Amino acid sequence: MTYRSTYQAASITAPAIESHFARLLATALLQGGDNLAPGPSLKVVEAAIDVAFWASLRREEGRSPKISLAYLPPILAGQPLVFEERILLTPYVLTKLAPAVERSGIHLGIWDEGGELYVWGTTRAIPDCCFVLEVTEPGLLVVKHRRINGFGKFINVAVLKGDEIKIIDEQSKSLPDCPAMLTSLLDFNSSAGWNDSVNILVQLAASMRAHGHGGSLLVVPSGSEAWRDSIIHPITYPVTPAFNELKLLMEQEVNERSISLWQEDVNRSVEGIAGLTAVDGATIINDRLELMAFGAKIGLSSNGLPVEQMMVTEPVIGNNAIIIPPSQNGGTRHLSAAQFVHDQRDAIALVSSQDGRFTIFSWSPCDGIVHAHYVDALLL
């Protein structure tokens, strides 16, 4: 490919991204996968990132572009919309096409021929292992792909924001005490389907982050009322009986013909519960996905002690764990979540900030400390 990038992060990240997709494709082939997208070459990755970055800084009719690029030939795209003439991939072209494809689920199809990258049309269907590059805001790019089994949120590979580069560390899922939810976000080979409760927590987290108001979601064990000792009573908005729509959806038997409608029902239910987290206070669900309350205020339990320190990590290459006082980790919402997990060690807390930062709080038995996992790079 003759394209020469001028965005330095493109050339820095391209080798790691190319290697990730090579491993992904090899794993899928070993598992007998078919209809797989081809892996992108180093030059394809570099060129696509460079063009997308410069396009992200442009504006069309006062709006910044939001674009999703998918690297695949039209023949692998199901029923694509194919242009009569392919168009050379440039920042100008992406800016002009962006208004037509900014809705969720629509990708611009790109492919390389004769050493150049071209836009060939649009598609809603992409195969497993397909290289996807999203422009989410000016200067912010996310490289991702579908899970091998095609279910759930896409797996993020890298996040680039200007000169800030985050390459996701796949090995973080192997660390002791890694929460199941974090493992699901990291593991491209996860067998979890849409009807897996851990995967639903991932969807809830993504929806919480998307509404932009900030919020807290406490996930407590079913069959136990111990969590009530860490909540100030009376609870502002208790739910009686527990709202079990998501639980019932998870218990449904779904076949291939009905799965689309079922997924729509799940999405609506997820968005409804995630929307409650925008209300001041914490939303509480149990591990069976039953909604117990929202607008709840967290307090010190009757036999608890104030949390004094916590461990902070982010699952990106080069990150090291640090120990800090909870007061250095955001405002009241984060402090109260750390206190809740410190007192209720079989629970987890999901906290979204208005600025997009997202944290999973869990108790680490190995280290005997509250562990704050920064995961916003996985939820973009």
N, C-alpha and C positions, 0 to 999 in steps of 0.2 A: 504494500500500500504506500502510495507516494505522499499521503497527507503528513504534514509536519505540525505538531501541536505547539502551542505557545502558552498554554496553561500548565504550569510546572507540575501541579498535583496529578495531572493526567499521566505523565510519564513515570511519576513516582509510584503510583498505585497500580498501574497496569499489570506488572509482573505478578503481584499477589492475587489480583482478580482473575487473571488468566489461569493461574495454578488452581484456584478454587473451583472454577468451572471444569477444568480437566479432571479433578478428583470427583466432582459431582457426577459427571458423565460416566466415568469409569465405574462408580458405585452403582449407578442406575443400570448400566449394561450387565454387571454381574448379577443383579437382581432380576434380570430378564426383561427389563424395560424396553418398550418399543415406542414409536412415534416421539422420539426424543429430539430436542433441538440441538443443532451442532454447537460445539463450544466456540466462543469467540477467540480470535487470535490476539496476540499482544497489540498489534497495530490497530485492530478493530476497536479494542477496548480504549486505547489511548485516543484515537480519533473521535470516537463517539462522545467520550467525556469532554474532550476539548471543545467540540462544536456545541454540546449541550450547555456547557458552562457559559460560553460567550453569548449564547442565545438567552440564557436566564437573566442576563444583565440588560437586555433590551426591553422595550415596551411597545405594545401595539394598542393604539387608541387608549393610552393611559393605563393599560393593564400589563402586569408582568406575566410571562408565559408559564403555564403549568402543562408539562408534557410528559408522556411515558413512551419511551422508545423500546421496541422489542426486536432483537436480532434473530431473524429467521426468514427463509424464503416463503413466498406466498403459498406454495404447495403444502406447507405444514400448518397453515393458519386457519383451517376449517373452511369457513365461508367468508373470506376477506373482501373488503372493498379495494379493488386494484385500479390504480391510475392507468390511463392509456399509455402515458409516457412516464417512466421513472424520473425522479428529480434528484439532482446532486444534493447530498446532505451538507447544508451550510447553516450558520446562525440565522441568516436572513430568512431562509425557507422555513426553519422551525418556528420562528417568530410569527410568520404569516399563517402557518397552519395551526398554531396553538389554539386559537379560539374554537376550532372545530373538534378538537380532541381533548379538551380539558375535563370533560366529565369522567368520573371514575370508571375504570374497566375498559377504556378505549386506548389502544396502543398504536403508535405510528410504526409500521413495519419497515425495518431497514435491512439492507443486504449489501454485500460487497461484490463488485464485478470489475474486472480489469484494473484492480488496484485502487478503486474508489468506492466510497460508501454512498448508497442511494436510498431515498425514500420511495417505496413502491406502492404504499397504500395504507389502509388501516385495518385493524382486526380486534375482535374481542376475545378470540380464542387463541391461546398460546400453549405449546406442548411443555412437558416437564423439562427442566434444565435450561429453559430459555433465558438468556441474558436480557435483563430489563434494566433500563436506566431512567429514573424519574427525576424531573426538575420540579421541585416542590415550592421553591421560592427563589428570589434572586440570589445566586451564588451557592445555593444548597442543592446538592445532587445525592441521590441514593441509588446504589447498585444492588439489585435483588433478583430473586428468582422464585418460581413456584416450588413447593415441596415436591419431593419425588412422587408421593402418592396424590398430589394435586389438591389436598385439602388444607384449609386454614390459611392464616396470614402468610404472605410471602416471607421468605428468609432473607434478611438483609446481609449483604456481604461487605459493603463499605459505605461510609458517609463522608462526603466532602463538602466543607463549608468554607469557601475562600481558600486560605492557606492552612486551614485546620483539617487534618486527615484522620479518620478513624477506620481502621481495618478491623472487622469483627474477629475476635479470637474464638475460633470454634472449640478450642480445648477447654474453655471455661466451663462447659457442661460436664466435664470429668472431675471437677474439683469437689472435695467433700462438702456436704451440706448445700449443694446447689439446689435451689427450689425447683420443683417439677415444672413450674411455669417458665422459668428461665431456660431450663433444658429444652422445652418445646420451642422457645424462640430461637434457640441456637442450632438445633439439630435438624439439618435438611433431610435426614434419613428417618425422621420420626414416623412411627406407624400410627400416631394419633389421628383420628378422623374428626369430622365435624361434631360427632356425637360424643366426644371426649370432654370431660369437665375441665381439664387443664387447658385444652384448646379454647374453650369458651371463655376462660379467664383472660386469655390472650386477646380475644375479640373485645371483651369488656375494657381491657386496658387501652387498646387502640381507640375505642369509641370515647373513653374518658379523655384521652389526650386530644382527640379531635374537637370536642366541644369547646375547649379553650377557656373554661371558667375555673379550672382547677377543681380538685376534689379528692376525697379519700374513700376507699372501699376496703372494709375489713372482712376477711374470709375466716370464719370460725368453724370449729368442728361440729358436725351434727350430733345430736344426742347428748350435748353438754350445754349447761347454762352458765358455766364458769365465766364466760366473757362478760356477763352482765355486771360482774363485780368491778369491771374497769370502765363502766359507762355511768355517767351522771344521770340520776333519775329525778323526775320523770323524763323519759325519752320524748323528744319533740314529736316525732312521727313514727310511732310503733305500727307494725303491720300485723294484724291478727284476723284470721289465721295467716300464717306465712304465705306469701305470694309464690306459687310454685309453677308458673307457666314454663319457665326454662327447664325445670326438672322434668315436667311432663313431656316437653319436646325431646329431651334427651332420651326418654324411655320409648319413644315411638319407633316402630320398625319402618325403615325407609328403603324403598327400592329405587332402581335407576330412573324409573319414569316419574317418580314423585319427589326426587331429591331437590330439584330446583325450587319448587314451591315450599318445601320444608326449610330449605336454607333461607328463603325470604322471611319465613315466620321466625326463625332463629335470629336473624339480623334485626328484625323489628323489636323482638323481646330484649335483645342485648342493648339496643339503642335506648329503649325505655328505661332499663335499669341504670345504664351508664348516665342517662340524663339526670337521674335523681342525685348523683354525686355532685352536681353543680350547686345543690342546696347547701347552705352553711351547715357544717357538721359532717359526720361520717355515715356512709351507707353500709349496712351490715347484711351479708349473705352467709349461708353456711356452705359446707363443701358438697352439698347436694344441690346447690344453686337455688336455694329457696331464700327469698328476700324476707328479712326479719324486721328491718327498721331503716329509716334514713333521718338525716338531721340530728344524729346522736352526738353528744359531747363526751369526749374521752377524759377520764380522770384517773387518779392514782388508786389502785386496788386497795382493799382493806388491809392486806398483809404485804403490800408491795413497797419497794424503795425507789426513789427517783433514779431514772437511768442516767448514768454519769458519762458513759463513753460508748462508742459504736464503731464498727469496722465498715469502711466504704470501699467499694470496688466498682469498676466498669469493665464489661467483657470486651475490651478492645486490646489489640496487641500493644505492648509497652506499658500497660497500666499496672501499677503496684498497689496493693492494699494499704490503706492508712487508717490509723485510729484517731478519732476526733471526738470532742464533746458534741452531743446532739444539737446544742445551741448554734454550732457552726454549720449546720446542715439545713439551711432554710428557716422558715418561720414556724408559727404555732402548729400548723397542719403536720409538718414533718416531725416536730418534737413530740406531739401527742401520739403519732403513729409509732414512733420508736418506743415510747413509754408503754403503749398497748402491747406490742410484741414482747417487750421486756417482761411484762406481767403475765401475758397469755402466750406461752411459748409454743403452743400447738396451733397458733393462728398466724396468718400473714396479713400484711397491710400493703395496699397499692395506693400510691399517692402521686397525683398529677399536679404540676404547677401551671400557672397561667402562661408562663413562658415556654411551655412544652417539655420541661424536664420531668421525667417519670422515674419513680423509685419503687422497688419492691423491698419491703422490710420483712425479714424473717429471722428466727432465732438460730444461731449456729451452735449446736451441741459440741462440736469439735473445739471451737474457740471460746465457748461460754460467753458469747457476746451477741448483741443485736447486729445483724449484718444488713447494711443498706446497699442494694444492687442498683446502680444507675443504668437504666435500660432504654432511655429515650432513643438512642441510636438504633435500637432493634425494632422500634415501633413506628418509625417514619414511613 
